[in-house]
Amino acid sequence: MGELISNAADGFAIAMLGMILLSWTVLFSLFWTMRRQAAKRDRQVDALLEELEASDRPCPTAPPHDSKRRVWERNPDWWK
């Protein structure tokens, strides 16, 4: 019966393959868990969030026109 690992290079290669397999397993389990949690999402909460977002939007109104400014110019205090 021969030795399972013949030298240090073979051992290193097997250890790296093990680490790659472990990392892929962790990534797969994370994606699987995220997908499972997304499937359990409550649709009523999504509807409430959309309703709140729609109610927070200001109604589009025309800005008051200043006769000294041209239409394409911004107000001097536009950053406030």
N, C-alpha and C positions, 0 to 999 in steps of 0.2 A: 504494500500500500504506500503510494507516494504522498508527499506532502501536499496539502491543499493549496497553500500559497507558496509559490516557489521563491519569490524574492520581494524586496520592499516596494519595487515599482508596481508589481501586481497588487499588492495590498493597498497601495495608494489609489490605484485605478478603481479597485472594488469599493473603497471608502468613498470616492468621489461619485461613483454611480449610486451608492446608497444615499448620499446627500442630495443628489439630483432627484432621486425618487421621492425622498422625504419632502423636498421643496414643492414638487409637483402635487403631492398628496395634500399638503397644506393649502396650496392655491385652489385646488379642486374643492376641498371642503369649505373654504371661504366662499367661493362662488355658489356652491350648492346651498349653503346656509342663506346667502343673500337672496337667492331665487326663491327659496322656501318662504322667507319672511315677506318678500314682495307679494307673493301669492296670497298671504294672509291679510293684506292691507284692507282696511275698512273703507268701503266706498262712500259711506255717509260722511266720514271725515274729509275725504277729497271734495265732496260736494260743498261742505261747509267752508273749506278753504277757498274754493273757487268763488263762492258767494261773497265772502269777506273781501277777496281781491277785487271783485267787480264793484262792490260798494265803496271801496277806498279810492277808486279812480276819479279824479276830478272831471267835471263836465267840460268839454272843450268850448272855450269862449274866445272871442276875438279880443286881443289886447287893446287897451285904449290907445287911440292914435294921437301922437304928439305932433303938432303941426311943424315944430322945428326939426323933427327927425324925418328921415326918409323911411320908407317901409322896410327896407332891408337892414337898417341899423338896429342894434340892440339897445336896450335901456342902459343907462350908465351904471345902474346897480343890479345888473343881471345875475350876479353871483350870490346875492342875498336870498 
